[in-house]
Amino acid sequence: MKIGTKLRSIEGSQVAFMCPGCDQMHAITVNQSDSWTWNNDADKPTFSPSILVQSGHYSKYRKHDHVCWCTYREDQIKRGETPTKFKCGVCHSFVRDGKIEFLTDSTHHLAGQTVDLPDLKE
């Protein structure tokens, strides 16, 4: 369910926002013990601490060393299939007052930049 202009509410005390660096939603658990704090402003959210999203071969939670979105996509292309949108990468950011500050360890094109959180589409 959309709340405000920037966030979507998800079951389990989670909120999600669209990341313009990854071009996908990032979800976090808020305002519970051992979770992110949130200022409860759905239009100019602030979360603390930083948000780190790791996927593919960057993920410390992957179960097999050979599992990687890079090689999976290559295999799909070789088979003539439409490749998945998923990519291996790191997205590390602070969200403060409705802006997302991408840290330099992010692997996408917005690393080191601060941009407005995009409005959610319906």
Z-matrix of the N, CA and C atoms (Angstrom, degrees):
N
C 1 1.441
C 2 1.527 1 108.77
N 3 1.304 2 116.43 1 130.38
C 4 1.456 3 122.06 2 179.05
C 5 1.531 4 109.53 3 -70.93
N 6 1.325 5 115.92 4 132.98
C 7 1.467 6 120.97 5 173.61
C 8 1.515 7 107.62 6 -126.54
N 9 1.309 8 116.82 7 126.93
C 10 1.456 9 119.54 8 -176.03
C 11 1.519 10 110.26 9 64.97
N 12 1.323 11 115.64 10 -159.13
C 13 1.459 12 119.91 11 -177.31
C 14 1.522 13 113.26 12 -97.57
N 15 1.339 14 117.83 13 -16.39
C 16 1.462 15 121.20 14 -171.20
C 17 1.526 16 115.41 15 -114.38
N 18 1.329 17 118.29 16 -17.71
C 19 1.460 18 120.75 17 -169.54
C 20 1.520 19 113.49 18 -123.12
N 21 1.319 20 114.03 19 155.81
C 22 1.459 21 122.75 20 172.71
C 23 1.524 22 106.64 21 -122.64
N 24 1.322 23 116.54 22 135.07
C 25 1.458 24 122.12 23 177.04
C 26 1.523 25 108.37 24 -87.34
N 27 1.342 26 115.46 25 136.24
C 28 1.453 27 121.48 26 179.44
C 29 1.523 28 107.56 27 -127.34
N 30 1.319 29 116.70 28 148.24
C 31 1.462 30 120.65 29 179.28
C 32 1.524 31 111.24 30 -51.67
N 33 1.320 32 115.55 31 151.23
C 34 1.451 33 120.40 32 176.67
C 35 1.510 34 113.77 33 83.00
N 36 1.321 35 118.06 34 31.04
C 37 1.466 36 123.32 35 178.43
C 38 1.522 37 112.43 36 61.23
N 39 1.314 38 116.61 37 34.80
C 40 1.452 39 119.95 38 177.32
C 41 1.516 40 110.93 39 -107.42
N 42 1.325 41 114.17 40 149.15
C 43 1.459 42 121.56 41 169.91
C 44 1.518 43 107.04 42 -126.32
N 45 1.319 44 115.82 43 153.12
C 46 1.455 45 121.04 44 -179.49
C 47 1.519 46 109.47 45 -132.97
N 48 1.325 47 115.08 46 150.65
C 49 1.455 48 121.67 47 176.91
C 50 1.528 49 108.19 48 -136.80
N 51 1.322 50 115.36 49 156.33
C 52 1.455 51 120.27 50 178.31
C 53 1.523 52 108.37 51 -83.06
N 54 1.313 53 115.32 52 126.13
C 55 1.462 54 121.23 53 178.38
C 56 1.530 55 108.29 54 -93.96
N 57 1.339 56 117.71 55 117.12
C 58 1.460 57 119.17 56 179.41
C 59 1.528 58 113.52 57 -72.84
N 60 1.322 59 117.53 58 -17.12
C 61 1.463 60 120.49 59 177.06
C 62 1.519 61 111.93 60 -77.03
N 63 1.314 62 116.33 61 -40.62
C 64 1.471 63 122.17 62 -178.77
C 65 1.520 64 112.60 63 -95.21
N 66 1.317 65 116.53 64 -16.39
C 67 1.463 66 122.57 65 -175.41
C 68 1.527 67 110.79 66 58.06
N 69 1.347 68 115.07 67 42.45
C 70 1.460 69 121.31 68 174.98
C 71 1.527 70 109.19 69 -155.91
N 72 1.317 71 115.13 70 165.77
C 73 1.456 72 120.65 71 -179.81
C 74 1.527 73 110.38 72 -77.29
N 75 1.339 74 115.62 73 142.68
C 76 1.458 75 122.51 74 170.69
C 77 1.525 76 106.85 75 -117.10
N 78 1.328 77 116.85 76 132.34
C 79 1.465 78 122.10 77 -178.65
C 80 1.526 79 109.60 78 -116.59
N 81 1.322 80 115.47 79 141.12
C 82 1.461 81 121.50 80 176.86
C 83 1.521 82 109.49 81 -137.51
N 84 1.323 83 116.41 82 153.24
C 85 1.460 84 122.57 83 174.64
C 86 1.519 85 107.80 84 -88.06
N 87 1.330 86 116.58 85 133.92
C 88 1.469 87 119.81 86 -174.43
C 89 1.524 88 112.41 87 -123.94
N 90 1.319 89 113.44 88 152.92
C 91 1.459 90 124.70 89 170.53
C 92 1.528 91 114.29 90 53.84
N 93 1.321 92 115.97 91 37.86
C 94 1.456 93 122.23 92 171.18
C 95 1.521 94 106.79 93 -127.01
N 96 1.315 95 116.80 94 165.52
C 97 1.457 96 117.79 95 177.37
C 98 1.533 97 108.64 96 -61.42
N 99 1.298 98 116.58 97 143.04
C 100 1.465 99 123.06 98 -178.72
C 101 1.529 100 112.96 99 58.40
N 102 1.321 101 117.47 100 38.13
C 103 1.461 102 121.18 101 176.35
C 104 1.530 103 108.64 102 -135.31
N 105 1.324 104 115.73 103 -172.44
C 106 1.452 105 120.74 104 177.25
C 107 1.523 106 109.54 105 -79.83
N 108 1.308 107 115.93 106 146.54
C 109 1.461 108 119.65 107 169.81
C 110 1.519 109 107.50 108 -87.69
N 111 1.305 110 115.86 109 152.41
C 112 1.465 111 122.56 110 -178.93
C 113 1.513 112 107.34 111 -139.32
N 114 1.326 113 116.48 112 139.69
C 115 1.467 114 121.34 113 179.78
C 116 1.528 115 112.91 114 -78.31
N 117 1.335 116 118.47 115 3.32
C 118 1.476 117 124.84 116 179.28
C 119 1.520 118 113.82 117 63.10
N 120 1.312 119 117.63 118 20.01
C 121 1.459 120 122.07 119 174.95
C 122 1.525 121 107.49 120 -101.82
N 123 1.328 122 117.02 121 111.06
C 124 1.462 123 121.40 122 -176.01
C 125 1.526 124 112.96 123 -79.04
N 126 1.327 125 117.97 124 -12.91
C 127 1.462 126 120.69 125 178.88
C 128 1.523 127 112.78 126 -100.20
N 129 1.335 128 117.19 127 -30.13
C 130 1.467 129 122.36 128 176.44
C 131 1.531 130 108.63 129 -132.49
N 132 1.341 131 115.79 130 65.91
C 133 1.465 132 118.89 131 -174.83
C 134 1.529 133 113.50 132 -68.92
N 135 1.328 134 113.96 133 148.97
C 136 1.456 135 123.06 134 169.52
C 137 1.520 136 106.81 135 -129.61
N 138 1.339 137 115.72 136 128.56
C 139 1.456 138 121.94 137 177.14
C 140 1.521 139 108.71 138 -120.72
N 141 1.302 140 115.55 139 148.52
C 142 1.461 141 119.90 140 176.32
C 143 1.517 142 108.19 141 -144.77
N 144 1.315 143 119.20 142 139.53
C 145 1.463 144 128.99 143 2.50
C 146 1.525 145 111.40 144 -81.29
N 147 1.326 146 116.93 145 -155.70
C 148 1.458 147 121.59 146 179.58
C 149 1.530 148 110.50 147 -64.14
N 150 1.320 149 114.85 148 162.30
C 151 1.465 150 122.10 149 -179.45
C 152 1.527 151 107.47 150 -112.64
N 153 1.318 152 115.70 151 122.62
C 154 1.464 153 121.47 152 -179.47
C 155 1.523 154 108.65 153 -118.39
N 156 1.335 155 116.13 154 118.42
C 157 1.461 156 122.10 155 177.75
C 158 1.523 157 106.71 156 -116.98
N 159 1.331 158 115.99 157 122.87
C 160 1.455 159 122.03 158 179.48
C 161 1.522 160 108.18 159 -123.08
N 162 1.323 161 116.89 160 134.94
C 163 1.461 162 119.39 161 179.63
C 164 1.518 163 110.47 162 -135.45
N 165 1.324 164 114.35 163 159.06
C 166 1.455 165 120.70 164 178.09
C 167 1.513 166 112.26 165 62.52
N 168 1.323 167 115.98 166 -136.75
C 169 1.461 168 119.31 167 -175.61
C 170 1.532 169 113.25 168 -69.68
N 171 1.325 170 118.47 169 -8.89
C 172 1.460 171 121.73 170 174.86
C 173 1.529 172 112.46 171 -83.99
N 174 1.320 173 117.25 172 -16.10
C 175 1.462 174 120.94 173 -174.66
C 176 1.514 175 112.08 174 -75.37
N 177 1.312 176 115.41 175 132.78
C 178 1.469 177 119.30 176 175.94
C 179 1.529 178 110.97 177 -80.00
N 180 1.339 179 117.49 178 -7.73
C 181 1.458 180 121.35 179 -177.96
C 182 1.524 181 113.24 180 -99.49
N 183 1.314 182 118.80 181 0.51
C 184 1.460 183 119.01 182 -178.99
C 185 1.521 184 109.71 183 -65.95
N 186 1.310 185 115.65 184 145.93
C 187 1.457 186 120.60 185 -172.53
C 188 1.523 187 113.29 186 -90.54
N 189 1.321 188 117.47 187 -23.99
C 190 1.455 189 120.66 188 -176.98
C 191 1.525 190 108.76 189 -132.27
N 192 1.305 191 117.17 190 137.63
C 193 1.456 192 120.81 191 -179.61
C 194 1.521 193 112.77 192 -62.07
N 195 1.335 194 117.69 193 -26.82
C 196 1.453 195 120.29 194 -176.83
C 197 1.536 196 113.12 195 -84.04
N 198 1.330 197 118.33 196 -6.33
C 199 1.463 198 121.00 197 -178.42
C 200 1.529 199 109.08 198 -81.83
N 201 1.300 200 115.03 199 117.80
C 202 1.460 201 120.74 200 -176.24
C 203 1.523 202 108.46 201 -154.87
N 204 1.334 203 117.27 202 133.15
C 205 1.459 204 119.66 203 178.99
C 206 1.522 205 110.86 204 -65.34
N 207 1.334 206 117.65 205 -30.85
C 208 1.466 207 120.83 206 -179.94
C 209 1.524 208 110.89 207 -59.02
N 210 1.341 209 116.76 208 -52.24
C 211 1.462 210 120.03 209 -178.28
C 212 1.525 211 111.67 210 -72.26
N 213 1.329 212 117.20 211 -31.98
C 214 1.464 213 120.35 212 177.20
C 215 1.528 214 110.15 213 -62.73
N 216 1.343 215 116.02 214 -45.80
C 217 1.474 216 120.32 215 178.21
C 218 1.525 217 111.00 216 -61.81
N 219 1.344 218 116.98 217 -43.43
C 220 1.465 219 120.99 218 179.01
C 221 1.528 220 110.45 219 -59.26
N 222 1.332 221 116.59 220 -42.84
C 223 1.467 222 120.76 221 178.87
C 224 1.525 223 111.35 222 -64.41
N 225 1.343 224 116.84 223 -39.43
C 226 1.461 225 119.66 224 177.90
C 227 1.526 226 111.07 225 -62.49
N 228 1.315 227 116.39 226 -43.93
C 229 1.467 228 120.74 227 -179.77
C 230 1.525 229 109.97 228 -63.26
N 231 1.325 230 117.44 229 -43.74
C 232 1.467 231 121.31 230 178.46
C 233 1.526 232 111.76 231 -59.63
N 234 1.356 233 116.57 232 -33.74
C 235 1.471 234 120.86 233 179.82
C 236 1.525 235 111.88 234 -84.30
N 237 1.345 236 117.65 235 -0.66
C 238 1.454 237 121.13 236 179.43
C 239 1.521 238 113.36 237 80.23
N 240 1.324 239 117.20 238 15.51
C 241 1.458 240 122.03 239 179.71
C 242 1.528 241 110.69 240 -90.32
N 243 1.310 242 115.83 241 158.54
C 244 1.461 243 120.60 242 173.44
C 245 1.523 244 107.91 243 -72.02
N 246 1.332 245 117.84 244 123.18
C 247 1.472 246 119.21 245 -176.73
C 248 1.525 247 112.58 246 -70.12
N 249 1.323 248 114.57 247 148.39
C 250 1.449 249 121.45 248 177.00
C 251 1.528 250 110.50 249 -63.14
N 252 1.333 251 116.66 250 155.99
C 253 1.466 252 121.00 251 176.05
C 254 1.520 253 111.63 252 -77.79
N 255 1.328 254 117.58 253 -18.98
C 256 1.454 255 120.53 254 -175.53
C 257 1.520 256 111.03 255 -64.43
N 258 1.331 257 115.02 256 142.74
C 259 1.452 258 121.07 257 -179.99
C 260 1.523 259 108.96 258 -135.17
N 261 1.302 260 115.70 259 153.60
C 262 1.462 261 120.39 260 171.48
C 263 1.519 262 107.25 261 -76.93
N 264 1.321 263 116.56 262 135.13
C 265 1.451 264 117.34 263 179.52
C 266 1.506 265 113.31 264 -179.94
N 267 1.321 266 113.76 265 175.83
C 268 1.452 267 123.43 266 176.35
C 269 1.525 268 107.28 267 -127.31
N 270 1.315 269 115.90 268 132.48
C 271 1.456 270 121.68 269 172.99
C 272 1.522 271 106.20 270 -128.42
N 273 1.310 272 116.31 271 112.27
C 274 1.466 273 121.63 272 -177.75
C 275 1.518 274 107.11 273 -123.91
N 276 1.328 275 116.36 274 123.43
C 277 1.460 276 119.03 275 -173.24
C 278 1.517 277 112.62 276 -151.45
N 279 1.322 278 113.65 277 162.42
C 280 1.450 279 123.13 278 165.21
C 281 1.517 280 106.42 279 -111.68
N 282 1.320 281 117.49 280 137.99
C 283 1.461 282 121.75 281 172.14
C 284 1.515 283 106.28 282 -110.82
N 285 1.339 284 115.07 283 117.21
C 286 1.463 285 121.31 284 -176.99
C 287 1.518 286 109.72 285 -138.63
N 288 1.325 287 115.55 286 125.46
C 289 1.461 288 122.41 287 174.50
C 290 1.534 289 112.35 288 51.40
N 291 1.344 290 115.94 289 41.94
C 292 1.461 291 120.42 290 175.80
C 293 1.518 292 114.92 291 80.65
N 294 1.313 293 117.10 292 7.80
C 295 1.459 294 121.54 293 177.89
C 296 1.520 295 108.90 294 -118.95
N 297 1.315 296 115.57 295 149.79
C 298 1.450 297 120.53 296 177.73
C 299 1.527 298 108.35 297 -114.15
N 300 1.318 299 114.99 298 120.69
C 301 1.465 300 122.49 299 -179.68
C 302 1.530 301 107.34 300 -102.13
N 303 1.330 302 115.99 301 108.94
C 304 1.458 303 120.98 302 -178.75
C 305 1.523 304 109.35 303 -84.03
N 306 1.307 305 116.05 304 126.15
C 307 1.453 306 120.80 305 179.30
C 308 1.527 307 109.91 306 -78.46
N 309 1.322 308 115.70 307 161.95
C 310 1.464 309 119.89 308 -171.93
C 311 1.529 310 113.67 309 -73.14
N 312 1.330 311 118.36 310 -10.85
C 313 1.463 312 118.84 311 175.43
C 314 1.533 313 112.25 312 -83.95
N 315 1.330 314 117.26 313 -0.95
C 316 1.469 315 120.60 314 173.20
C 317 1.525 316 108.24 315 -67.16
N 318 1.326 317 116.25 316 148.15
C 319 1.466 318 120.01 317 -176.55
C 320 1.525 319 113.37 318 -103.07
N 321 1.327 320 118.08 319 5.91
C 322 1.473 321 119.81 320 -179.06
C 323 1.530 322 111.32 321 -101.79
N 324 1.315 323 115.40 322 178.95
C 325 1.461 324 122.85 323 -173.05
C 326 1.532 325 114.89 324 -66.30
N 327 1.329 326 119.02 325 -13.96
C 328 1.465 327 120.76 326 -179.28
C 329 1.539 328 112.88 327 -99.63
N 330 1.329 329 117.45 328 7.88
C 331 1.466 330 120.46 329 178.93
C 332 1.527 331 110.03 330 -54.79
N 333 1.349 332 115.26 331 133.34
C 334 1.461 333 120.99 332 179.30
C 335 1.517 334 114.78 333 81.77
N 336 1.326 335 118.23 334 2.07
C 337 1.470 336 121.49 335 -178.27
C 338 1.522 337 111.05 336 -112.56
N 339 1.327 338 115.69 337 158.45
C 340 1.467 339 122.70 338 173.64
C 341 1.519 340 107.53 339 -119.11
N 342 1.341 341 116.15 340 127.53
C 343 1.467 342 121.96 341 -179.15
C 344 1.519 343 109.95 342 -135.65
N 345 1.327 344 116.16 343 161.22
C 346 1.457 345 120.40 344 175.35
C 347 1.523 346 109.24 345 -68.35
N 348 1.344 347 116.12 346 142.13
C 349 1.459 348 119.28 347 170.20
C 350 1.522 349 107.31 348 -63.91
N 351 1.316 350 117.64 349 132.98
C 352 1.472 351 118.10 350 -179.45
C 353 1.531 352 111.31 351 -72.98
N 354 1.334 353 114.67 352 150.98
C 355 1.460 354 119.48 353 172.37
C 356 1.526 355 108.06 354 -67.66
N 357 1.325 356 115.71 355 145.35
C 358 1.450 357 120.59 356 176.07
C 359 1.524 358 109.86 357 -76.77
N 360 1.313 359 114.15 358 143.29
C 361 1.462 360 119.10 359 173.30
C 362 1.506 361 107.22 360 -85.63
N 363 1.278 362 116.61 361 157.47
C 364 1.477 363 120.75 362 -179.13
C 365 1.454 364 112.16 363 -58.95
